[in-house]
Amino acid sequence: MTGFATPDASVIERLKAIVGPSGWRAPDDAARYFDDPRGRFHGRGHIVLLPGATEEVAAILRACNESCTGVIPWGGGTGVVAGQLSPDSDNAVILSLERMNRVREIDVQDFAMVAEAGCILENAHAAAAAQAMMFPLSMASKGSCTIGGNLATNAGGIQVLRHGNARDLCLGIEAVLPSGAVLSELAPLRKNNTGYDLRHLLIGSEGTLGIITAATLVLKPLDPETVTALCALTSPTQAQRLFAALRKRLGESLSGLELLSGLGIRLVTRHFSALRDPFDQPHAWFLLAEMSGPEGLRDRVETALADFLHEDLLIDVVIAQSEAQRANLWELRERTPEANRAEGAFCNSDTSVPLSRIDAFIGATHRGVMAIQPGLRINSYGHIGDGNIHHNVFPPEGLKKAEFLADHPGLVETVREEINRVTDAFGGAISAEHGIGRLKLEDLERYAGSAKLTALRQIKAALDPNGILNPGALLRG
Ligand SMILES: Cc1cc2nc3c(=O)[nH]c(=O)nc-3n(C[C@H](O)[C@H](O)[C@H](O)COP(=O)(O)OP(=O)(O)OC[C@H]3O[C@@H](n4cnc5c(N)ncnc54)[C@H](O)[C@@H]3O)c2cc1C
């Protein structure tokens, strides 16, 4: 980002004219575009542009490309790796897609929905539900994150196990390339082998190759029955065994599987007084399992869980009997990121390992972190069904984060590096679902391998020769 000069006043006037008087904001009137959900970064920018149509996005990129002005795409601002934030320079323009938020079309026969990039994920859910369908991508940030941001980060979430991540749920894309050219491939095709798949290149590119303006999303039929159960367990090894048993017994109907720790449940009930641990006694680990499928599924699930109890695959289980109980169980999971922050987490990881190695990975990570500094607390939780475990690390009980870190300089980096090292040793990925952004640039450089890094840089140079799109994110500018 530092390579870009302050945009010329005439360029800014040209950009303002493209979007009109209600289509831009000065930085001092735009605080929310500079906030980081975890409070670690503070973004900057020269102006915030709010285009209302794809043609306006195209005109903006033409103007920025001609003047070599950096552009940072902004969806809902929920990204946690600073991909949407420019902490080091205010020379870029921020491009928010929030005014392009319509669901353009729902095609029931094609099981597809065309949504604009600024459409909030929860609104896409509501639009699908109104047609008795569902869009299965879901995550705790669903009330703020956008379809454009979800695709740009190839977001995962809580139903990847059955329905896949954002990439698997996108049939077509409309995007503006850095030159201002509009790529329009929104047809709801299940098969399209006509050359390089630019859709998949743009998905997960974190705003560095093009601005996604709309997408054709996969819809699924609603399942008649959904069963949600919280299982109490002794260890991640038992969680892994239960996962295997659930999969074997219930197959494709297993739609969500989240690991929670005893510490995590204590934190979420400590920081959200309305939430309760549904068990009478404390447990060390939990699996939150959701199954969706045809009528009769509840009976099958209840029988299976009773069998698993007898086979010592779980210690106890609570099965939601109403939608309200189901929502309460999910809140224990979905409030976890906020509870971690309130408790003073100083390290949040997002790594993945092969399914077969999850329990060993959790054990090795805990041992590695404890060897650095005994007494640290670790809340390991997350999408165990995808091998995606988040480790949040806290100071010892009773110690405040700021004071503790002041007494332990360098600890944050050392812990982060240890988690990455163990992840790599287990054949994992240093970013599972959040992306690289500006936070993990060095990690990517360390772990990606030279062939991959060279190819990434060549792709970037080919599509964005002036390097205007999200400079300094994913790859160094
Ligand atoms: C409480 C909480 C829970 C979360 N849970 C999950 C989870 O379970 N799974 C998961 O995957 N993520 C999760 N996230 C991370 C985040 O919500 C996702 O990365 C989400 O996809 C970001 O969407 P956004 O619209 O907020 O994008 P932003 O944060 O605004 O941007 C993210 C990146 O996408 C780029 N971008 C945004 N819009 C566009 C566009 N239209 N075209 C091109 N590039 C664009 C930005 O430049 C940036 O690099 C969570 C975050 C929070 C705060």
The ligand as a Gaussian input file, in Angstrom:
#p B3LYP/6-31G(d) Opt

LIG

0 1
 C      -18.232000     -13.153000      14.961000
 C      -17.610000     -13.600000      13.673000
 C      -17.771000     -14.921000      13.265000
 C      -17.211000     -15.356000      12.063000
 N      -17.395000     -16.654000      11.697000
 C      -16.882000     -17.071000      10.521000
 C      -17.065000     -18.416000      10.102000
 O      -17.648000     -19.249000      10.799000
 N      -16.558000     -18.779000       8.903000
 C      -15.890000     -17.883000       8.102000
 O      -15.458000     -18.266000       7.004000
 N      -15.685000     -16.613000       8.488000
 C      -16.165000     -16.181000       9.662000
 N      -15.962000     -14.886000      10.056000
 C      -15.176000     -13.968000       9.191000
 C      -16.025000     -13.095000       8.235000
 O      -17.341000     -12.956000       8.676000
 C      -15.997000     -13.683000       6.833000
 O      -14.679000     -13.628000       6.334000
 C      -16.914000     -12.970000       5.837000
 O      -16.973000     -13.743000       4.657000
 C      -16.468000     -11.560000       5.478000
 O      -17.525000     -10.927000       4.788000
 P      -17.673000      -9.325000       4.779000
 O      -18.791000      -8.980000       3.874000
 O      -17.776000      -8.806000       6.164000
 O      -16.318000      -8.896000       4.103000
 P      -15.255000      -7.806000       4.544000
 O      -14.783000      -8.089000       5.920000
 O      -15.747000      -6.440000       4.275000
 O      -14.078000      -8.151000       3.518000
 C      -13.383000      -9.349000       3.583000
 C      -12.430000      -9.448000       2.387000
 O      -13.184000      -9.540000       1.190000
 C      -12.902000      -8.434000       0.319000
 N      -14.191000      -8.074000      -0.299000
 C      -15.330000      -7.730000       0.340000
 N      -16.316000      -7.550000      -0.562000
 C      -15.791000      -7.770000      -1.784000
 C      -16.299000      -7.736000      -3.118000
 N      -17.576000      -7.447000      -3.357000
 N      -15.464000      -8.029000      -4.134000
 C      -14.162000      -8.339000      -3.905000
 N      -13.638000      -8.374000      -2.681000
 C      -14.437000      -8.100000      -1.622000
 C      -12.295000      -7.366000       1.220000
 O      -11.442000      -6.505000       0.522000
 C      -11.544000      -8.237000       2.224000
 O      -10.316000      -8.640000       1.676000
 C      -16.478000     -14.435000      11.263000
 C      -16.317000     -13.103000      11.677000
 C      -16.865000     -12.684000      12.869000
 C      -16.686000     -11.254000      13.270000

